[in-house]
Amino acid sequence: MTKATLVIMRHGQTTDNIKHIDTAQNEAPLTKTGEKQARAAGPLIKDIHFDKVYSSPLSRAFNTAVLALEASGTQQHLQKANGSWKIEKNKQIIEVDDGILTGRSMSDPVVVDYFKHCIYDVPAPGGESDKQAVARVKKFYEDEVLPRLARGENVLITAHTGTIRALDIAMGLTPAPADGTQWKGRRPVPNAGPDVHEYVNGVLKKSYAIENPETTKANLEKKKPAAKSNKPSKP
């Protein structure tokens, strides 16, 4: 019996996240909070000896992997002599291409309308559809990841909300929507929260999420009501 573990994790909070911008395939650096979230993920995965690490080519995903591996204190076998990390950037797990929506505010009427009526197999203007994203992510999963899991290798993937949802479909956790329909009920993907998937002989047997304390803390901060000012209002 060959056991293996796959951990999939979204990047930490970025500057675009806090500005509510549709980043898509643009670059956006981690915030200080995002760096804390990535480091906090380290102890959550320290007991898993990773044989392979994949990252989206975008820096927010790659840097999340670096910070988490460093903070784990148990993954030195993945570190090169020069201090860098053995992390393979793979363009198949880059975020979904949102075309002309990229870089716009999530409150922009065009963006709001697209995501409100988004059809599974219809791409954003100048971008790709969710169906196309699922196809490339599924190919990555089947060609790169599954063979490693079947051999008993533990794998870490750091990516994005869109590609993680696509992996849900590729792994059989979520059914693919029919063409011409909306992808409803898409689960929220927290920043730097590890999703753990346990395999036996290359077959998925168990999945669960681990809560990241820094992400929970950041979410609670966002929900706090604004402090009232005691200053008298101007006439």
Secondary structure, DSSP 4 states (H G I P E B T S, - for coil): --EEEEEEEEPPPBHHHHHTB--TTS---B-HHHHHHHHHHHHHSTTS--SEEEE-SSHHHHHHHHHHHHHHSS-GGGB-TTS-B--EE-GGGSPP--GGGTTSBTTSHHHHHHHHS-BTT-PPTTS--HHHHHHHHHHHIIIIIHHHHHTT--EEEEE-HHHHHHHHHHTTSSPPPPTTSB--SPPP--TT--EEEEEETTEEEEEEE---HHHHHHHHHHHSPPPPP-SPPP-
